Amino acid sequence: MTVQIGIIGCGVMGADHCRLLHGEIFGAKLVAVQDSDRPRAALVAASAGDVRIHDFAHDLIADRDIDAVVIASPDHTHAALATACVEAGKPVLCEKPLAATIEECQAVMTMEMTGGRRLVQVGYMRRFDPGYRAMKRSLDDQQFGRPLFLHCVHRNAVAPHYITSDLVIANSSVHEIDIARFLLDEEFAAVTVISARSSRHAAMRQPQFIVLESASGVIVTVEAFLDAQYGYDVQAELVCEDGTVSLAPNPPVSRRHAHREGFEIDGDWRARFADAYRDQLKEWVASIEDGRPVGSSAWDGYAASATAAAALEALAAGGKTATNLGERPAFYAG
């Protein structure tokens, strides 16, 4: 079986998905793309050979030759497009966030549950990263006892100009929220946020320090500093009763030269998580063939966004905030 795929959105992420689907994902064929900027869509289509261009996203979703859809369009479009894919009975890999609001996230879940079939996967690619998966196996195998702390670091060289102090949480730290939920396999009950002073490199936004408390009492800390200058750097250390597990530095080699020793640091997230993005698409395509969902579900997309929203409330209020996610529906169990 070859899964015929359409991509909505041909910006940075859409173009990367196009490149992977065109040449590196067995069992998949990219057949159509759509973007509000047609010349940009034409460039992406040309890079993948015989690929059609649709003028409108809903026309791509309705295309009978398309079995599944990747949504990489602007955030505010995600909920409506994901819902349209569910209505059409087509599996969809939707870049995060699932929706622009919590209410829209809930609406997508309601539509999916009404249809009785899991069709939505949210693009939290870190769940497919080899390092995080090794950490997860260590927890599941109970090699180090119960988890006590998870310390996370998320640093970018320079954030885009539009990133605000709030978006440091809602746009970036939400990745740490999702991966922590994945590792610990539980929700967070409360969150506290402490803002550091602004860097001289970005006076309009502040680094954020987030403290999440899980339902069972595990403490997760997240340092989110998006103007660190030196590169893109994601770190994590899991502290358990009988030992610790840490992500190893990603570069495979260290160099000695001119009286110095060290390794290069990735420039952005695409290089750091290249394997994760590739494996995410491979496993998503395989899941379409065998009918077993993988990755972040619509509930996971909702839970990450709702926890981030609680963090924003904590930031504004200057205190601890309860998350109040509600109970996970049985539809999304397992």
Secondary structure, 3 states (H helix, E strand, C coil): CCEEEEEECCCHHHHHHHHHHHHCCCCEEEEEEECCCHHHHHHHHHHCCCCEEECCHHHHHHCCCCCEEEECCCHHHHHHHHHHHHHCCCCEEECCCCCCCHHHHHHHHHHHHHHCCCCEEECCHHHHCHHHHHHHHHHHCCCCCCEEEEEEEEECCCCCCCCCHHHHHHHHHHHHHHHHHHHHCCCEEEEEEEECCCCCCCCCCCCEEEEEEECCCCEEEEEEECCCCCCCEEEEEEEECCEEEECCCCCCCCEEECCEEECCCCCCHHHHCHHHHHHHHHHHHHHHHHCCCCCECHHHHHHHHHHHHHHHHHHHHCCCEECCCCCCCHHHCC
